[in-house]
């Protein structure tokens, strides 16, 4: 059994986790100081969002040196200490691997401006039209054209994301060799593997213009192409030398595409982050919201459970709003927070838990755009302005979906700075930290934090919850129920995704409920989760 099939993996957004030196920015020594928190939670590995050297145009996802630590976060010695301290607690460290693009501050890019340089073809460069037209009509992920003119080279470069994130050109074999060396550098330092950022976009088959789309024109020229599969197979050869783990962030994938990326016979990734269950409250892209319908959500989860033998399971990350206001209930904050925890830790697959999720942190309480840091949100505001969308409506659209919802600092205690920093935090702290914080929940045996700890221990105790098969039982408008089975043992989970009582046909000996009760008669209370043997 691979270690990652038994583990709970915890994502840390370093900038917002714990500040150790009072500059208002989370850092690696801060992470080290909180490792006991992760050990108490039963975490088997931590995934760090990028800590590499970066100008932070996209908070570290624009890397200027893959072999250096961002000075805001600490030093390479701090990183090595983190790996060692985590290991002493039985916790592995997973790095974020961002290899679709680099920062335009990277020396590869700066050198590529010289057409005679060995790095000249490390990126996609192209000339525009005679009348100032862009090289093609593609549009990017951050709501803008994806070509930027460079006056030094007198050509345009491709950037599917922010203009300071230039896409690497894997048609040049030297680029892949550079990435292999980066893998070896970190694996030699003892990291256990990598979360691979937008990994199914690496290969661009051509730079031809495409049929205009509402968003992401040109997608067919780079989404999950055979060239990307070939790159991943070559990287796997390096990873296998270290028995390393990989999970891919894979946009717009279907179950069939996911099997091609992580099938056991493929030699590519170990598993992927799919997005379909995160799209049940939107029209095509996340900025166009619709009412969350639990049954659509249930059906999507069941489809992926059936189609893939094993996959990553998650409800939150640094790019998504918080799960309780999205899939749960503000009125039943504690109950729905515990219900979502039950779902995450009892379906088949490797659960990924995002920082703050274990205490039920909520979306930001900001009131205006200038309070945000997120480059994507600011770019979307510019696009909406071009379409003459009124300011109040623009803010409503952005506030519901901004990535900064999940990036506010961790709420360690109820003080004005939430125990995160002694200085001015880089991003505003939610004012609800007076009520929602770890210190208060540690003292409350009925808290979301203690529920996560209990479920983590239950999962370790019962192999069926980690390795058992998944059998769907009910997927109605309110109730989601399923059974886990292994070697004659079974456990049934029933979840009521509503603020009204609901009936279920599930029966058994009560193992856990997020309400105080001694037995179970088939009636689920509002946002109740039960586990039955």
Phi, psi and omega in degrees: 000123178295145185300326185286351174276343178260347192267153162264128181253133187245122179272130175250128171263095195307325183297335188241010187270298180202124176268133181254344188238008173081011180270002177086002181240129176301154185209175184293316174303326176296319177298315180303320182293344182249012181297329179296327176300316181290321178296318179296328179285344180086026181286138179260341179202151172244137172256121179265123166299161195308133174243010181289166176299134186197146172283355174067034171294330175230042175049051173097346177276010171239093191270131178256345174200116184285347184251011178233150177268139175302122182304334176298332183265343181135212185235172175297327177297321176298318180296316179296323177293320178301314180300316182291315181295320177296316180301321180295342178256010180076025182245127176272161179243128178246128179270157173270121183256110183249098186233010170284330185209165171234172170291151173288355172273352179295143182295336174300313183291315180301320179290328184291347176294338177269116185293346178265358183285151173300341182263007187302327183251024176284347183227170178272106177252144179205153176272149176274183179284168183297332182258025178084012179290150176290160182301328173205183186260018181296150173237152189261180184284341183257026172075033180210169172300154185248033173231138179230132181279134177251112185293338181286317179269344182062036175219168176265149171242151182275135172216108179289341180245225183294157183295341177269010179241089184279132182287135178284148184256099182280001170290341174269111183302336181296331180295315179296322178295324176299316181294320177302319179295325177295317177302311182299321180304312183281325178294326176294333178279353173105010176289153187270348181161200190217141163266125191256112186290135180030053193284344180267019179245007192298317189264124174255120187281336175195174177246030181287150173293159186229171174296134184296135178239163176302322177211153176058049170301132182101358185305325184293346181269359180211359184275112172051050181274164182300327178301323177294318178301319179297319177299314182297323179294323178290321177294326180299327179299322177289314182300322181294336177298336183244007184053044186272156184257147174221141169229134185254135166280115189232106185280144174058031180270144170267167176304322179296316178295322179295320178297324178292335181271329186228015175299144186298335181269002187269331181067042180238268180255163175274324175197174184227158166269110173272163186241353189299321180291339178274358182254010183285352179240028182212162174256105175065300178239158193294341183284342180256094187273151170225169183297135178290126178244111185306321184296322176298318177299312180300313183299322179293315179300317180296318180302313182289327176296323181284320189282331180241134179295327181207142177200171174288142178238129181204157175234346180217154165198188185289350181255357187240149172297167180293151190280329184294308177293342183271309185249347182250223186213129175293324180293327178246055186306307184292314183296314182288329175298319178289324178298315180294325175298319179298316177301310185301320189262005180235350173280165181284134179133178178269117180282133174249121183251130182262142184310134181090339178298327183287353173239010176073036178298148187247173177298160181299161176247027179294158183238354181207158186299324185294347177279350182270156175250336190298120181295325179297314181299319181292323177293320179296322177300320178297318179296314181296326177295322179298331179267013175061033175287130181300152186302315182298320179289322177301315181295321179299317180296313184290318183299327182287334190235357184301142178294338179291347175304323183261003187253359176296149186302150179300139184261087183284325178213182187268010178290172184297336177248015170060019182072006182278321186207158170264354182251204178271117184295144183297332178224145185302146177267135180298132182293345178285005179297339177296331179255322183255100178202158184296316184303316179294321184285334176296330181274350185251108182296344181261014186281164175299318179303312181290333174293315177300315179301316181295316179294322177300316178293320178298320179295320177292326183287325186247107180302329182300329179284341178262320190242351185293161176288163181248122180238110179290141181242313182219134174222072181265197180289334182241320193256133171241121181224144181204163181237141172253132185228139177198120172050047176087349177261144176216150172225138180248138179241129176234131186231130178256103181273056179200166179269012177240158174300152179217154179254144175224149177279354183292138178221160177156180177285128183291123176261315179211147168215147176275010169241153175288116177201158183259336179211182183225126183250007179102353177262121177263129177282171182305126179056036178272143173238129176234146172241127185239144174255000000 
